[in-house]
Amino acid sequence: MDKLMGFPRIDPHGLPLTDKNGNFNRPNYNRISQISVQSTVVEKTLRDSSTEFLLFLNNKSIQLNTKITIEHVEIFDGSLTVSFDGYTDVVLGKSICVRILVEEG
């Protein structure tokens, strides 16, 4: 099966898969809430896969591998204003931001 799928290293949800020896590399993802302004990141996985959260992200057109630029961090409550895929000024509350794991680049 691995050969047929090209020996994937991550599953469709962005989580690492083990190799034939049971080993895997744990990616060094950060919460999007930890990223500084004007950085561009790529969404890699989620800390919450509840139906409600997935529907929220789907309604915002945010999915795995979406490139997101942090435009502003609200000091008061930690919410982020972001842009991605032609969307601008999208506000994500802190409770959302701590659940989205990203990698810089």
N, C-alpha and C positions, 0 to 999 in steps of 0.2 A: 504494500500500500504506500509506504514512504517513497519508493522509487517512482511509482505512478504519479504521486503528487509533487515530485521534485525535491524530496527531503526537506520539508518545511521546518523552520526553526521556531515559528510561532503559530498559534491556532488562530482561527478566524476572529477571535475576540481580543487578540493582541497579547495573549499570555504565552510564556515559553513552553515548548514541547521538549520532552526528554529525547535523547539520542538512543541508539540501540543498547547502550550500556546503562541507561537510566540516569545519565547526567544531563544537566541543562545549565545554560548561562542565564543568570538572573539579570535582566536588563536594569539599568540604572535610570529609571524614570522618576520625574519629579511631578508633584502636584502643580497644576497650572497656577495655583494661588501663590507659588513660590517663585514665579518667574518675574523678572523685572520689565519695566516699561520699554517699549520699542523692540522687544525681543520677538522673534518668530519661532514658533514651536510646532511640532507635529503631534497630534493626538495619537497615542499608541494603545491605551487600554483604559479601563474604568475601574474604580473601586466599588462601584455599585452597579448591578445589572438588573435592578428591579424594573418591572414593566413601566412604572410611572416615570422613572428617570430616563429610560431609553426613549419613551415617547416624547419627553421634554426635549431631549437632544435632537430627535428626529424632526420635531416641529421647528427647531432652530437650524436645521440642515447641517448639524455637526455630526460627523461620523469618523470612524477610524481613518487615520492618515490625513485628516483635514489639517492644512497648514493654517495656523492661527497667529495673528500678530496682536500683542498686548499694547493697546493704545493708552490706557489710563488705569491706575489703581486708585480706588476711592479709599482714602485714609480712614474715614469714619467707620465703614463697615466691611472693608476688604473686598468689595465687589470689583469686578474687572469690566472695562469696556474694551471690546475686541473687534477685530475685523478678520474676515476670511471669505474666500470664494465669491467676491463681489458684494458681500454684506459688510456694512460699516455700522459703527456705533451700536453694536450688540452688547447689552449689559448682562453679565452672568454674576449672580449672587455668590457670596462666599460659600454657602452650602453646596452649590453646584461646583465651584472651582476646586474644592478639596477632594472631589470625586473623580476629576479628570486627570489622568496621568499622561505626561507628555515627554518628548525628548527634544532638545534644542536642535535647531537646524532647519 
